[in-house]
Amino acid sequence: MKEFIKEIKHLTPFSTLAERNSLISQSSIFWENWCKAFDKYARTINSKVSALTHVPNSPPKATPGVTSASYKDLISAKGIASRFGSDKLSIIPSESAAIVIKHENVGFFTQGKARTTEFGVGNNFSSCINPLFPLFSPGGSSNGSAAAVASGISDVSFGTDAAGSVRRPASFCGQVGLVFSESEENKRGIVPVSSSLERIGAVTRSIDDILYLWKHHDLSQIYPQQVSTTERISLVAPYLPEQIDEEIAHSFEDYVAQIRAIGFSIERADWNIWPQRQFGWKMVAYELHQYFDTHREIFPLDQLRPSTRQTIQSGKSISLSEYQEACAKRDVVVRETEDFITGGGFSAILLPVDPYPVSRIPVQTTQHMLPLTPSDQFDPWNYMIIANLCNLSAISYPFRVSSRGFPMAVQIFARARSEILVMETAKALSDPLPRWIETHELNARRKLFEEAASDVFSTLNTLTA
């Protein structure tokens, strides 16, 4: 018992989920006090970072170690208002989205709704704070999900990702983003940015946490796997286009060299995929406009911000024949990518998350969000939309802090329904290398939140005295 008391003194919302749940399960008294303290912590911190749209629900005290999950505010949760990132719209759904129901059936507790940019395409980033890197944007559009996890409010937060909307904010906030394979059934009850490219995604604080949740909640029954593991990790790191920040490019090349130095197989190759992203953007633009045209009585455009409205209306420029051509081209790209992976004997593809630095706050307003025409300037989502366009499983994780103070991240792609493979590959690549951020620096950032709720865990301190 003394050892138990000694261990739980150091337990915080930032402890690994495996460690926390292992200790909590040993004492119902501790769990009850943990819930009381955590409830106050979450409310205090959410008032500062504005990650969730309302005061978060408290976890049920009858279930020690329950996993608290929040959901991007485009995903319906029964009885909890959906505002879609808008200042003017609010709907209370009578039932939850299919994915929320499935998660609750395997043991997740629905904690609340995470902020999003307006309908996943707006640019109202300022309502949400990047917890560990407050000088920088939390990204979009699943910014609330990334902030909720980074600040210790949610154990996991689920968002949607049509072109990087989970991976980008996760990486901006120094978190891990996993994008699940495409599933029409799982998207029921979600307001989509793109009916074709949209995926469910999860944000966690570490690769260990997402692996723990996968096993603890048996997520393979929700996200079936075709390729669950690989006997040998064989990576390909495509040569990058020239339009990329110099430090990000050098850091990525150094990361590739580190991976090779510790014994992993990683080849370099040309991958003629970059121009194909335009097909993905055409599909997004057309489908987004069609959705709002179909639902104009529920979501009137004149109630939306100018940037959101202009982004949606940009889809009017895409004709049905252009859209059909883009869909047909996508089918070709999916087959070519399959051949690129299997023909080269690769288990996964390694890329940076973003070709450009994380934006400092305040983020400059952009009136037109979708890069529909070819340009010498890479769009910021260039590396990310490839996974959606090519129907690939994907995970992103930070590997270094830049000289300018923001986290840099990489992502791993693999064939569809290969989430276990990308998670295990990410862990294998990360474990032997130095921590992406020095422990003392990360602890200092976390201390900001613990000090903000300094009296919150007094009950726990009393318990462990």
KAQUI-V870980 format. One line per field, one symbol per residue. ss: DSSP state (2 for helix, 1 for strand, 0 for the rest). psi: psi as a letter, one per 30 degrees, with the letter a starting at -180 (. if undefined). A space follows every 10 residues. Layout:
ss = ???
psi = ???
This chain:
ss = 0222222200 0000002222 2222000222 2222222222 2222222220 0100000000 0000001111 1100101001 1100000000 1100000222 2222200111 1111000222 0000222000 0000010000 0022222222 0000011111 1000002222 2200011110 0000222001 0000000011 1111002222 2222220022 2000000000 0001111100 0000022222 2222222222 2000111110 0002222222 2222222222 2222000000 2220022222 2222222002 2222222222 2222222222 2220000111 1100000001 0000000000 0000000000 0222222220 0011111111 1000001111 1111000022 2222222222 2000000022 2222222222 2200000222 22220
psi = eeeeeeeffg klfflkeeee eeeeffjeee eeeeeeeeee eeeeeefefh elflkkkkkk ffikgkkkkl kkhfkkkkfk kkfgglffkk kjkfllleee eeeefggkkj eakkllljgg flhifffkkj efifflkfal fheeeeeeef fgekekkkal jfggfeeeee eegglkkkkl lkjeeffkgk jlekfefklk lkklfleeee eeeeeeghff feikkejflk fkjjlkjkkk lfikkeeeee eeeeeeeeee fggkkjlklk jifefffeee eeeeeeeeee efeehfeeik efflleeeee eefffffjle eeeeeeeeee eeeeeeeeee eeefgkflkk llekfllkkl lkkkkkfjfk ifkklfkkkf gefefeeeeg hlkkkkkkfl klffglkkll lkkllkhhee eeeeeeeeee efllkfkkee eeeeeefeee efhffegeee eeeg.
